[in-house]
Every structure is written in structure tokens, then in C-alpha cells.
Amino acid sequence: MDYRDTVFIAVAENLNFSKAAEELNISQPAVTKHIREMENRYNTNLFERKGNKVYLTPAGEKVYNRFKEIARKYRELDFEIGQLNHHISGTFKLGASSTISQYVIPRAIASFHKRYPQIELILMNGNSFEMEKLLLENQIDMALVENHTSQAGISYKNFLDDELVVVTGANSVYAKRKQLTLDEFRQIPIVLREQGSGTLEVIREALSRHGIEIGTLNTLIHLGSTESIKNFLLDFDGLAIVSEKAVTTELYLKTHVQLKVKGFSIHRRFRIACKQGHKSRQVELFENFLADYNF
């Protein structure tokens, strides 16, 4: 790609000329010059400036989306040329939802790096909806998600089973309970993940199958990560629903307690999400690696 294209991407992603200059290690006037040259090339404004803030124009958004697609094609080309020379290298951008990025994928990534040390693997994380958005915008090559719904333009493939479990803190008044009825479960205070979380979506669907609206739960608060929920439970007389993979250590150390809810369980599958159409060689390589990895 032309260097001006790289400068444009940096400004588009930072929406700030000075931050883009710092990221690229060049001066702010140089950034301004490159952007002006690009706007002259396309004979249109690519950014709209309102006070101290910068926004992409419709033309700027179109250019940004195309440039991200071109950048992905360059990564694919580098990888394929490396394969021809029996030297597997390049950059692979992976997105993973919060639970997967924290509790499932780190060891697999370490193992992948040992096998392919010349591949630079970049991991981005957030909730499932955010990762699917990055995938559609060509900002990542693959997403690992935990939701059930599917978005247009994305193909999905299961790669790992998971169970969501009900837990409470060891000091909670409910810690000595072995089992709850579904009605008790509905009445006890509970902390849940934020909107957009794949975990919350799966919980909502599981409750719906039992004729329960998630809004009827005694929800005290929504938190943005499983780690914050686990810490919240340490001083909270109530419940949470989290991945079994997220509380393995806590249950072993007995800082948290798992409770059974009679007649109620939540099973799900973590999925690989890829843009529909041609799969790049690095996507196929990592997908095959996950299929053989012993989680």
C-alpha cells in the first residue's frame, strides 16, 4: 500500500491527527500533508472537522473500508508467498469474545506460536457483537464468538462446547445451598453481563425456553466482564451465571460456590466466525489448528 494510505487508515482509526502522527512516529504537519494529497487525489473531503474533533465523511468511510480490505489482501499475499518458500510467516488478526479471550484461547495461542513462530498473531477482544462488527469491517481475519445468533455475511463453525453455571460467593448467604428451585432462582438478586454480550444472549434464550423473560429476574446490575462479576460476588449476597471455564480456579480454591437450579441448565457452543466467501490461507491454518487442539 502507498504510505499515504497507511496514514489515512491511522487517522481514520484514531479520528485524531496528533494521535495518528504519534502512532506512525511522524510529525502532525506530515500527516496533514498526506491527507490533503489523498483528498486531492479523490477530489473530495475524506474527513470533516468540527472544532477539535474529526469525523469520516461518507467518501472517507468508503475509502477506509476498501483500504482495510486491501490491507487484509496484502497480509494474505505475504502469508501465501511465505508458504511457497516453505517459510510460514505474516500477520494474523484474531478477535475473540471476552470469555474466550480470557479463559479459552490464551494457551492455544501460545501453542500456535510455538509451532509457527514467524506468524505475528494479534488478539483483539470485546463482546461477541463487537467482534462480528470488526470482522465485517475487515479489521480482523477471524472471530471466536459465544453468541447463538448469526449475522448476514458471516459463516460460523462450532469448535468447543461450554456450559454456563450459577455461582455465588463463598461468603454469600446462599453458599450453603446445594440446589435452588427455578422460582427461587428468579427471586434471588443476580448480576449479569452487559448488553451485546454473547453470554447474556444465551442466558436470555435459555430462560425463554422455560417461559421466563430475563426482565423478570431480580437483576441488580450489569457488568462488562466476567472478571468484574467474579470480584463482585466476593461481597454480594446473590448469584451470577458465568462460563464453567471462567470459574475453574475459583471453585477449586473455594472462593466461589456452584449452585444447581432444578430442571435448568445452559449449554452452548463457542463458534469460529469468518467472512463469507474466500477463506485466506492463514484463516484455514488457524481453523485447522483449533480443530486439532486439545482444549
N, C-alpha and C positions, 0 to 999 in steps of 0.2 A: 504494500500500500504506500501511496505517497505520504510523506511526513506530515503534510497539511491535513490529510485525512485522519492521522493519528491525533493531531492537535484538536481537530474538530470533535472527535469522539471523547477526548478528555474534557473539553468544555461542556459537551452535551451531558456527560455523566455527572459532572460536578456542578453544573449550572453556575459556574463562578470562574472568571478568568484568572484570578490570582491563584486559586487552588489548582487549576489546571496547569499553570506555569510552575507551581511548586512540585506537582506530581511529575512533570516532564523535565524538571531541572533546567528550565529556560526562563527568560525574562517575560514579564507580563506584556510589554510592548511587542515582543516577538509573537506572543500568542495572538494579540490583536491584529498584527500584520497578516498572519497566516489565515485567520478567519476572514479578514477583509478580502484577501486574494480569492478565497473559496467563494465568497458571496459574489465577487466579480465574475468568477468562472461560471456560476449558475445564474447570474444576473437577477438575483433575488436575495432578500434578507433571510438568513438562516436562524438568527436569534432576534428576540425582541427584548429591549432593555427598558425596564420600568424602575427608575430610581437606582438603587444598588442591586436590584435583582435581575436575573437573566432567564429568559424562557425560550424554548424552541418554538419557532413558527411552524405551521403545517408543512412547509417545504423542508424546514430543518428536521422535523420528525421523520419525514420520508427519507432524507439523506442519512440520518442516523441509523434507521432500521436497515437500509441497504448496506451501509458500511459495516454494521455488526455481522451481517450475513457474509460479506466479503471476508472479514477478519476470520470468521469460522472456516471459510473455504481455504484460506491460507494455512490455518492450523492443520486441516485435513491433508493438504498438499505436503506440508513438512513431514507429517507422520508417514504418508504413503511413500515418499522418496526415501525416508529412513528405512522403511521395510525393504525396499528394493536393494538397499545397500547392506541389508542384514544388521541394521543399527536402528533399533526401535527407539525413537525419541519424539519430542514435540510437547505440546501443551494440551492438557485435558481439563476442561472446566466442569466440575460436578456440583450440582445443587442437591441439598438434602433437607428434608423437613426436620424440625427441632429434635424429635425423639430419635430419629435415625442418625442424625449428625452427632448427637451426644453419646448415645448408648449402643449403637449397632455398627456403624461404618468405620470408626477410627482404626480398629485393629485390622480390618480388611484393607484399608488404605495403606497401612504400614506394610502389610504383606505384599500388596501390589507394588509398592515402591521397591521392596527388596528384589522382586522379580524383574521390574522394569525401571531401574534407577535413572535412566535418561529421560523418562517422561516426567514433566513438571505437572503435578496434579494440584489444581486449585479447588478448594472446597468452599462453597457458599452455603449459608443456612438461613432458615426462616420457616414460616409455616408452609403447609402444602400449597395453598393458593399462590403465595408469593413465588415459590419455586416454579410452578407451572407458568406463571407470568414471565419469569426470566427465561424460561425455555422457549416460549413463543416469541420472545423478543431477541432470540439468538445470543443472549448473554451467557448462557451455559450450554453445554453439549448434551447433558443428560440430567434428569431429576429423579430423586428417590423420594417417594411420597407415601403418606399413610392414610389418605382420604379414600372414600369409596366412589365419589362421583368422577365423571370423566369430562374433559373439555374437548371441544372440537379442535382438530389439528394436531392432537396428541394421541399416540398409541401407548398402551400400557401392557405390562407383563409382570405377573407375580414373581417375587423372589424370596419371600420369607414370611412365615406365619408369626402372629403375635396375639397375645391376649391382654385385654385391659382388665385390671383388677381394682377392687375397692380397698383402700388403705386408710389408716388413721395413725396419728402419732402415738408412741408408746405411753405417753402421759395423759392421753385423752381419756375421758370418762367412758368411751366406747371400746377401749383397748382390750378389755377383758371379755368382750362379747365374742362368741365363736361364729354366730350366724345372725343375720338380720332378715326380717320379712321384707317384702317389697314395699309394703306400706310404711314400715319403719324407715327404710332407706329414703323414701320420698320426704319424710319429715325432718330428718337429721340435717343440720347445716352442712353444706358441701361447698368446696372450692373447685372451680373448673377452669379449663384453658380458654383462651381468648377466641373471639370470632375469627374465622379463617383457618383455625387450627384443624388439621385432619382428625386429631383425637376427638375434638368436640363434635365434629360431623358424625363420626362413627358412633359416639355416645348417643347423639340425638336420634340416629336411625335405630339403634338397639332399643331405646326406650319406646320409640314409636311402635315397634313390633309388639310391645307389651301394652299398647294402648295408653302410654304415658307421654304427655307433652313435656319437653325439657323445661319449659317455663313454669311448670308446677312444682319443680324441685325447690328445696329451701336453699337456693344458691346465695351465698354470702358475698362472693367476689369472683371475678375472672382474672387470672394471672397469665402472663405472657410466656412462661416456660415451665417445664416440669421441675427444674431445679428450684424455682421460686415456690412452687406448690409444695415440694417436699420440705423445704425450710419453714414454710407457713404452717405445716401440720405439726411442727415441733411444739407450738404453743397455741394450738387451736383444738377446741372440743368439737370436732366434726370430721368429715370424710373428704376423700378425693378419689378420682378414677384416673389411673395412670397405666402406662405400659408395664407389664411384668418385667421387661428388660431394664426399666429405669429404676426399679427398687430392689434388685437382687442383693446389693450390698447392704442396704438399709434393713431388709428383712433378716439377713444373716446376723447383722450387728444388733438387731432387736431395737433399733431406734424407731421403727415403724412396724405396724401390725396389719396383716391382711385379714379382711373380713369377707365371709361368704354371704351372698344375698340369695335366699332360697328361690330357686326357679329362674335365676337371672345370671347370664354370663355374656361376655362380649368378646368375640373372636374377630380378627381382621387379618388382612394380608398386606404387607408392605409391597409397593409396586415400583418397577422401573418405568419411567416416563420418558419417551423420546418423541421428537417432532415426526409427524407422519411423512413418509417419502423415503428418500435415500438415506441409509444409515452410514455414517462415516466409519472408517476402519477403527479409530480409537474408541468409538462407542461400542462397536462389535467386540473389541478386545476386552473392554471393561465389563461388558454384559456377560461374556463367556467366563471371565474370571469370577464374577459373582455367582454364576451358576455352579461352579466347582468349589467355591469357598465353603469351608465348614464353620458356619456361624455357631 
